[in-house]
Amino acid sequence: MKKTGNKFASVCGVAIFFWGTMAVAAEAQPQQSGASSVQLQPSLATGLDYERARWHPLHFKPAIDTATNEQCLSCHQEVLEPSVKAQSPAGVKAADSLAWYQTLEVYAGEQETFHRRHLATPLAQRVMDLKCNFCHQGNSLREEAPIPPTNTTKEAGFTLRKMVDPQETCLRCHGTHPYEIMGLPGPWEENRESLGNSCTSACHVAIRTSRHQVNYLKADEIEKAGQENNDTCYGCHGGRQWYRISYAYPRHAWPGMPDTAPDWAKDRPTESDPRFRLDTPVAASAKDSTTSTEPAKSEPAKSGDAKP
């Protein structure tokens, strides 16, 4: 009888827990009629406890698509606070070690936290224009996995067990350098000197000159920074590699582009994702070159996979 009573109490406890969670979710679940039905205030967390705040409509579609950094940071300001520990739990001092991102010449300053490296450091502010919703597109707080299971992220509407989709965010700037399809003799770090240690003075002065035409990057500043130091280019195209694959950038048409695409590029899109497109493309300095834009027939692979 005692065991039966314990089981009944456990079932009741679980039922009460889920009822409370669902009640909170139902109260704060975003409206499906559109973003206009959501009244967004500068201080979004006012009067909300944690459970209700995390179900705020701004965290879901469609409101998250138009969320500003100011709205996000009204609750999440701590992500931009300097908070690097002076030493690791094992006693290794940050001042006596180099983080992997500090090994490139274009990074200046001490070690920084993840969000500050993408939003607040001098390099980030010069060449990037990232918004919070570039990565954070909303995710399922209840399941964090599709129910029933689906074959693709697109069908599910969110990424399995992740708050962002790294395939469409992180991979863009943290993939490997695809030297094989570019026709290079080996990895860039092994051949950079023989190639003049420059991307824009050789191959990319005439090939894939329509690049970085997206609203999360500053195309003109990237061109200037690339002329000053090639690590600006390499940093986002293999120098800060997290993954063993490279991002399949769209192949925007450029002057002199061959009519026939190489085999590896036949399935590539020719335009960027609609949410990243610029209303008015920014002219890259390389486009002003008078150099012939017709690639050599013996090197078709140099049509380049390393520029968006």
Summary of the structure (lengths in Angstrom):
residues: 308
radius of gyration: 24.0
end to end distance: 68.3
largest distance: 90.2
contacts: 763
relative contact order: 0.10
helix: 43%
strand: 2%
